[in-house]
Amino acid sequence: MARIVKTQEMKVRKVMLSNWLTTLFFGKKNKTKVEIPTARFRGTVHPKKGDMFALEQVFHDNGTVEVRMFINGQEVISKPLTRKGTTE
């Protein structure tokens, strides 16, 4: 049996992108922020100003924690890297 705890959705006020990190700012004066590796959004939707962002934590009985990320209610699942020229 797993217990699910979902954080409240937050509205993205500002997005800053770099080669390695995507920084999402929330709240007034952009004091609350979350830094996520940019690779996490590979092949999926990228967050934009005005989007709703949520994290869901699933606590399993064996002590592990699974975290899922949602943007506008859609789960963010990144695609794996593939090598060019392979037929996998």
N, C-alpha and C positions, 0 to 999 in steps of 0.2 A: 504494500500500500504506500503510495507516495502522497505527500502533502504539497499542494500548490499554493504559492504566495505570489500574487501578481501586483506589481507596483502600480501606482496611479499613472495614467497617461499624462505626458507633459507636452506642451506645445513648444516647438523649436523656434527660438527667436532669431538665431543667427547661426550660420554654418561657415566654418573655416576649413579649407582643404590644404593639405601639404602632400608631398610624395609618400609619406608614411602614415600620417594620422588624419582622421576626420574629427574635428572638434565641434560638438553641438553645444550651443549656449541656451539656457533656459532662464526664466524669471526676469525680473527687472534689473537693469544695469548689468546684465550678463554675468552675474556673480556665480551662478551654478552652471557647471559645464561637465561634459562627458567626452573623453578622448577614446576613440575607437580606431584600431588599425584600418587603414583605407582598404586593404586587401579583403576585409570582412564583407565589403560591398561588391566584390567581384562578381559580375554577371547578374546582379540584382538591382533593385531600385536604390538610388542614392538619396539621402535625406535632403530636404530643402526647407527654407524658411517657411513657417506656417504648418509644417507637417506635425502629426501627432506621433510621439515616440513612447514606447513602453518596453519594459523588461519583465520577463516572467521567470521566476525561480522555482524549480521543482526539487524538493528535498526528498531523496530516496532513503529507504530504510537501511541500506548498507552504508550510509554516511556520505554518499556523493551528492553533489549539487549540479543540476543542469540549468543553464541559463539560456533563454530564448529571447530574441530581440524582434520587435514589431515596429513597423512604420505604417501609419494609417491603417492599422488592423491587419496588415499583410506581414507574415513572418519573413525575416531576412535570412535566406539560406545561400551562402556563397558557393560558387562553383569551384571545383578543384582546379589547380593548375594543370595544363596539358603541354606536352612538348610539341613543337612544330615538326611536322613530318612523320609523326607516329600515327598508326592506324588503330589505336586502342579504343 
